[in-house]
């Protein structure tokens, strides 16, 4: 009898764990088709159109990651669970009218624009991991526990009469530590300063690099206050194991010269607005006697496109995203892999007369013209003698063959 009671109690515990934690659900492999992609280094998951009901996607299979999930065949499914990591695509653009519940197990999932009916992508971007529901055929998704669409940015202006959305633009440094350049809603690392412990290990491993986005989603929350996220190093002791994003808040001083970063009510770091850039290196180019270290500074427009790159020092960021882009580039924009303010070029370094090297944010794809992510690749730049034309030379890989590509950019006057 005692053994029977123990078995019943154990069964009850297992049932509670299995039904009470959405992160403990087992993948429904009988409803999913997996296809090897990326030179057999990852999987793409798709729903079986002949199946129905609830589906749970796997995060890995055969010790390989699942990096993409296709939801073209959702028309018979009422509930799906998506693990942290894979990007979500729907090339059909319809067919999920019966879907009433979606569970996201991570907060950084990339969702293709229009992949789901209604405002699910907006609700998820605002509230992160959790379960979202809607009435059958409805357009409004609600996170369990409550969700309200984010309010529009407040109309407050700073002391200089400028809109707060631009009040933080500029170069900010923490004495003896990092320097961050803010443009719009992102801040990129322009100098690390002395690092130590896990942060130094992260830099050594390439998890952190000059030119990377260090602050993102900077949004005005009131008079001289903002919220957003800061990149953070995950570590085991001094061993960096990865990076993550942590919520942060910022307060600008009344004179606009001091920026305090907080976590909750705790002040983390104070930054001072840099009044002038550091002195340039002594080399000079062939035109106008200007220093080559700054010769690329300015706004560059891609030929045949209205996409603009703004270079400052050793980084270039997207300052305009046009509508007449190449199909793969537009797919990356639609899927959120490329956003206004993101770093396009980094580590720009002078290598010779009117020549530079660096790294380019390249677009990854599993199928032609369908972006699946981004990756940094080496590139070079050649500036014309009159300083008005910039030739970019990079690489692209198709069918396992890597070839050189060149694009021309014109300086905007």
Secondary structure as GFF3:
##gff-version 3
##sequence-region A 1 413
A	DSSP	alpha_helix	2	20	.	.	.	ID=ss1
A	DSSP	three_ten_helix	22	24	.	.	.	ID=ss2
A	DSSP	three_ten_helix	29	31	.	.	.	ID=ss3
A	DSSP	beta_strand	32	37	.	.	.	ID=ss4
A	DSSP	beta_strand	42	47	.	.	.	ID=ss5
A	DSSP	beta_strand	53	56	.	.	.	ID=ss6
A	DSSP	beta_strand	60	61	.	.	.	ID=ss7
A	DSSP	beta_strand	64	70	.	.	.	ID=ss8
A	DSSP	beta_strand	77	82	.	.	.	ID=ss9
A	DSSP	beta_strand	87	89	.	.	.	ID=ss10
A	DSSP	beta_strand	101	104	.	.	.	ID=ss11
A	DSSP	alpha_helix	120	127	.	.	.	ID=ss12
A	DSSP	beta_strand	130	133	.	.	.	ID=ss13
A	DSSP	beta_strand	142	143	.	.	.	ID=ss14
A	DSSP	alpha_helix	164	167	.	.	.	ID=ss15
A	DSSP	beta_strand	170	173	.	.	.	ID=ss16
A	DSSP	beta_strand	179	183	.	.	.	ID=ss17
A	DSSP	beta_strand	186	191	.	.	.	ID=ss18
A	DSSP	alpha_helix	197	204	.	.	.	ID=ss19
A	DSSP	beta_strand	213	222	.	.	.	ID=ss20
A	DSSP	beta_strand	225	236	.	.	.	ID=ss21
A	DSSP	beta_strand	239	252	.	.	.	ID=ss22
A	DSSP	beta_strand	258	263	.	.	.	ID=ss23
A	DSSP	beta_strand	266	273	.	.	.	ID=ss24
A	DSSP	three_ten_helix	292	294	.	.	.	ID=ss25
A	DSSP	beta_strand	298	302	.	.	.	ID=ss26
A	DSSP	beta_strand	308	312	.	.	.	ID=ss27
A	DSSP	beta_strand	315	320	.	.	.	ID=ss28
A	DSSP	alpha_helix	327	334	.	.	.	ID=ss29
A	DSSP	beta_strand	343	352	.	.	.	ID=ss30
A	DSSP	beta_strand	355	367	.	.	.	ID=ss31
A	DSSP	beta_strand	370	383	.	.	.	ID=ss32
A	DSSP	beta_strand	389	398	.	.	.	ID=ss33
A	DSSP	beta_strand	401	411	.	.	.	ID=ss34
###
